[in-house]
Amino acid sequence: MRSLSGFSLVCQRFSVIAVPLKPKQHWATSRIHTASIINPCPTRRRPGLAGIAEAAGLGMSVNHVPAVETVGLCGGISVPDAASSHGAAAAAPFATQAQTSDAGTLGGPYDQYIKSDFLGPEPLPAGRKVYIIVLNYCLPVGLLHAWPLASVRICADGGCNRLYDELPFMMPPTPEGIAALEALAEDGTNANLSMSPVKDKDKEITALLRLVHMPDVVLGDLDSLSSDVRQYYVQHGVPFEDMSYDQDTNDLAKAISMVEERYIKSDPDPSPNRHQILVLGALGGRLDHTLANLNVLHVFPHLNITLWGDGNLVRLVRPGKALITPDERFEGPTCGLIPIAGPVIATSSGLKWNVSATQLRVGGLVSSSNLLTGSPVEVACDGPLLWSTEIREEPRPDLRSLWERIVVAAAAARKQEEREGAGR
């Protein structure tokens, strides 16, 4: 890999791996990198010291390593002087601040429930409403899975460019490919089917893929939009809302305010358990943008917001007691509890390294490079914490459902062309 004018020159090819599944189950798919393209997204973060230790069979996290000053390697975590976050090999001042995973559960009642049920193929709970906000950074492939779950989809300024530009690189296999996968699954055979010929040779499918992923509105300062992308969405009836009059909030905050004012407050049940906001492309890239997005979680602590991007999910744990239910088919095992709004006293259960009435603070102890254990996670805290999990595998769409929507979009496009032709 080498860098070229801010782009990463990578070898990438998209394949679908078929695995035998029971009837009515969704296909599990993965991406394999083999055909050359220019990818505007930077490479995934490296595993850091924790990954190196795991590969070497040492079974330790980054923060098990005592440091004279800091430890940092390929994205590893810095550790305070002569101390570790989890305490297994920590110096004396920190040794009493971490507990092992043997700690018992905290028990309810809970003030907050953090769930990742939007990742799996199972239907969402009845009454759940999902809102998608697309930002101007590398979009997760899970967008194809999440899009049909949402009742409202918003592009924040340059997120419109991202959606238009990156959808072709998420191209699903053709219906013929799906049929082949099903036939192989019936025989108990695994196979790889290349997706790149579809993307490269059939531009009509690319156009249809954009049609079935049309935003409901584009908003923000509108200073990052390319003219051709704006013209495309205007031609397809997407409204644009110029909010450049507000220079005190970023585009994400503007989008969340819109969702809250127009959809959540007017709902008979405005509780965060009913309303889920997914922010795609929210992590990675410019540090000031990422920090601003993390700040937005603290600006709207009463809302259920998930930042999704660069192989991570981030949620806000509010003061009180929270029950966290990760979907370990897609998430983990790496996770963390990080305070960025001041010191927090926290107690946890369900983690590899739990804390017990422990002060977490920037400049001191933080629970980074922690691990899920297969159990629900409980957190009791007196201040806000960021809960982060790595995305081990991006969720994939139901392929048949996706192609059904593409067929509907194709029929609608043909009718529109016929109407326009008759009007000439």
Long-range contacts (C-beta under 8 A, 24 or more apart in sequence): 1-43, 4-38, 7-38, 7-39, 7-40, 8-39, 8-40, 8-41, 8-42, 8-43, 9-36, 9-38, 9-39, 10-36, 10-37, 10-39, 10-43, 11-35, 11-36, 12-36, 12-37, 12-39, 13-194, 13-195, 13-196, 14-169, 14-171, 14-194, 14-195, 14-196, 14-199, 15-192, 15-193, 15-194, 15-195, 16-173, 16-177, 16-181, 16-192, 16-193, 16-195, 17-190, 17-191, 17-192, 18-181, 18-184, 18-185, 18-189, 18-190, 18-191, 18-193, 19-185, 19-190, 20-185, 20-188, 20-189, 20-190, 21-185, 25-121, 26-121, 26-396, 26-398, 27-178, 27-181, 27-396, 27-399, 28-396, 29-396, 30-393, 31-141, 31-394, 32-192, 35-196, 37-169, 39-169, 40-138, 40-165, 40-166, 41-137, 41-138, 41-284, 42-138, 42-284, 42-285, 44-310, 44-311, 45-75, 45-310, 45-311, 46-74, 46-75, 47-74, 47-75, 48-73, 48-74, 48-75, 48-76, 48-77, 49-73, 49-74, 49-76, 49-77, 50-76, 50-77, 50-334, 50-369, 60-88, 61-86, 61-352, 61-353, 61-369, 61-370, 61-371, 62-368, 62-369, 63-368, 63-369, 64-88, 64-89, 65-89, 66-90, 66-91, 77-368, 77-369, 80-363, 80-364, 80-365, 83-365, 85-353, 85-365, 85-366, 85-367, 85-368, 85-369, 86-352, 86-353, 86-367, 86-369, 86-370, 87-353, 88-353, 94-365, 97-355, 97-358, 97-359, 97-365, 98-353, 98-354, 98-355, 98-358, 98-365, 99-353, 99-354, 99-355, 99-356, 100-353, 100-354, 101-350, 101-351, 101-352, 101-353, 101-354, 101-373, 103-348, 103-349, 103-354, 103-356, 104-349, 105-349, 105-350, 105-378, 106-321, 106-347, 106-349, 106-378, 106-380, 107-378, 108-321, 108-323, 109-321, 110-320, 110-321, 110-322, 110-323, 110-378, 111-318, 111-319, 111-320, 111-321, 111-322, 112-272, 112-317, 112-318, 112-320, 112-321, 112-322, 112-323, 113-273, 113-322, 113-323, 113-325, 114-315, 114-317, 114-322, 114-323, 114-324, 114-325, 114-387, 115-324, 115-325, 116-313, 116-325, 116-326, 116-327, 116-330, 116-331, 116-389, 117-325, 117-327, 118-146, 118-149, 118-276, 118-278, 118-306, 119-145, 119-327, 119-329, 119-330, 119-331, 119-395, 120-327, 120-329, 120-330, 120-395, 121-395, 121-398, 124-149, 127-269, 127-274, 128-274, 128-276, 129-263, 129-267, 129-274, 129-275, 129-276, 130-276, 130-277, 130-278, 131-259, 131-263, 131-275, 131-276, 131-277, 131-278, 132-278, 132-280, 133-159, 133-252, 133-255, 133-256, 133-259, 133-277, 133-278, 133-279, 133-280, 134-159, 134-160, 134-162, 134-163, 134-215, 134-280, 134-281, 135-159, 135-162, 135-251, 135-252, 135-279, 135-280, 135-281, 135-282, 135-293, 135-309, 136-161, 136-162, 136-224, 136-251, 136-281, 137-162, 137-281, 137-282, 137-283, 137-284, 137-285, 137-289, 137-309, 137-310, 138-162, 138-166, 138-281, 138-284, 138-285, 138-309, 138-310, 139-163, 139-166, 139-280, 139-281, 139-309, 140-280, 140-281, 140-308, 140-309, 140-311, 140-391, 140-394, 141-170, 141-394, 141-396, 142-280, 142-308, 142-391, 142-394, 142-395, 142-396, 143-170, 143-213, 143-280, 144-170, 144-172, 144-213, 144-396, 144-397, 144-402, 145-394, 145-395, 145-396, 145-397, 145-398, 146-278, 146-280, 146-395, 147-213, 147-397, 148-397, 148-401, 148-402, 148-405, 150-278, 151-263, 152-216, 152-259, 152-263, 153-213, 153-214, 153-215, 153-216, 154-215, 154-216, 154-217, 154-218, 154-219, 154-255, 154-258, 154-259, 155-215, 155-217, 155-218, 155-219, 156-218, 156-219, 156-220, 156-251, 156-252, 156-254, 156-255, 157-218, 157-219, 157-220, 157-221, 157-222, 157-223, 157-224, 157-225, 157-251, 158-224, 158-225, 159-218, 159-251, 159-280, 159-281, 160-215, 160-218, 160-225, 160-229, 160-230, 160-233, 161-224, 161-225, 161-226, 161-229, 162-281, 163-213, 163-215, 164-210, 164-229, 164-232, 164-233, 165-229, 167-206, 167-209, 167-210, 167-213, 168-199, 168-206, 168-209, 169-199, 170-209, 171-195, 171-198, 171-199, 171-205, 171-206, 171-209, 172-209, 172-397, 172-399, 172-402, 172-403, 173-198, 173-399, 174-198, 174-205, 175-403, 178-399, 178-400, 178-403, 204-410, 205-406, 207-413, 208-406, 208-409, 208-410, 208-413, 209-406, 211-236, 211-406, 211-409, 211-412, 211-413, 212-402, 212-405, 212-406, 212-408, 212-409, 214-238, 217-241, 217-258, 219-243, 219-251, 219-254, 219-255, 219-258, 220-244, 220-251, 220-254, 220-255, 221-251, 250-289, 250-292, 250-293, 250-296, 252-279, 252-282, 252-292, 252-293, 252-296, 253-296, 253-299, 253-300, 256-296, 256-300, 256-303, 256-305, 260-300, 260-303, 264-303, 272-302, 272-303, 272-304, 273-304, 275-303, 275-304, 276-304, 276-306, 277-303, 277-304, 277-305, 277-306, 278-306, 278-308, 279-305, 279-306, 279-307, 279-308, 279-309, 280-308, 280-309, 281-308, 281-309, 282-307, 282-308, 282-309, 282-314, 283-307, 283-308, 283-309, 283-310, 283-312, 283-314, 284-309, 284-310, 285-310, 294-340, 294-386, 297-384, 297-386, 298-340, 298-341, 298-384, 301-384, 308-391, 311-390, 311-391, 312-388, 312-389, 312-390, 312-391, 313-388, 313-389, 313-391, 314-386, 314-387, 314-388, 315-386, 315-387, 316-384, 316-385, 316-386, 316-387, 317-379, 317-381, 317-384, 317-385, 317-386, 317-387, 318-384, 319-381, 319-382, 319-383, 319-384, 320-380, 320-381, 321-378, 321-379, 321-380, 322-378, 322-379, 322-380, 322-381, 322-387, 323-376, 323-377, 323-378, 324-350, 324-376, 324-377, 324-378, 324-379, 324-387, 325-376, 325-377, 326-372, 326-377, 326-389, 328-372, 328-374, 329-393, 330-391, 330-392, 330-393, 330-394, 330-395, 331-372, 331-389, 331-390, 331-391, 331-392, 332-371, 332-372, 332-389, 332-390, 332-392, 333-371, 333-372, 333-390, 333-392, 334-369, 334-370, 334-371, 334-389, 334-390, 335-370, 335-371, 335-372, 335-377, 335-387, 335-388, 335-389, 335-390, 336-366, 336-367, 336-368, 336-369, 336-370, 336-386, 336-387, 336-388, 337-366, 337-367, 337-370, 337-379, 337-385, 337-386, 337-387, 338-366, 338-367, 338-368, 338-385, 338-386, 338-388, 339-366, 339-383, 339-384, 339-385, 339-386, 340-386, 341-383, 341-384, 342-383, 343-383, 344-381, 344-382, 344-383, 344-384, 344-385, 345-381, 345-382, 345-383, 346-379, 346-380, 346-381, 346-382, 346-385, 347-379, 347-380, 347-381, 348-377, 348-378, 348-379, 348-380, 349-375, 349-377, 349-378, 350-375, 350-376, 350-377, 350-378, 351-377, 360-385
